[in-house]
């Protein structure tokens, strides 16, 4: 079994932003000639997240809205006494900082509308994603 680790930097522009990183991750997979295996995407930050979903403008707006409605930036959170980003830590904990995907025939296995989405919750910032491949 082969194990390989790579990194990808993401630059964000807004406080809350959803970025489709599918093509970028697919290019890394193609360049590395991964045949079959598991791909772990891990965000190294406590105020960002990663998910798999459709990247349709109305859905992206709905995702941002639900993050704001549920996790309330500027809300009465205890952590805001230290740093004004409690909403980002809370949202990241619920959305998650990693995803496991499958590789088959040198391609990421995704459904018809599925895309890999990076979610910035406390931007703008530079972020790093670890890309860990395990397989043949």
Secondary structure, DSSP 8 states (H G I E B T S, - for coil): -EEEEEEEEEE--SSSEEEE-HHHHHHHHHHHT--SEEEEEEE--TTEEEEEE---HHHHHHHHHHHHHHH-TT-S-GGGGT-S-HHHHHHHHHH-SEEEEEEETTEE---TT-EEEEEESS-S-EEEEEEEEEE-
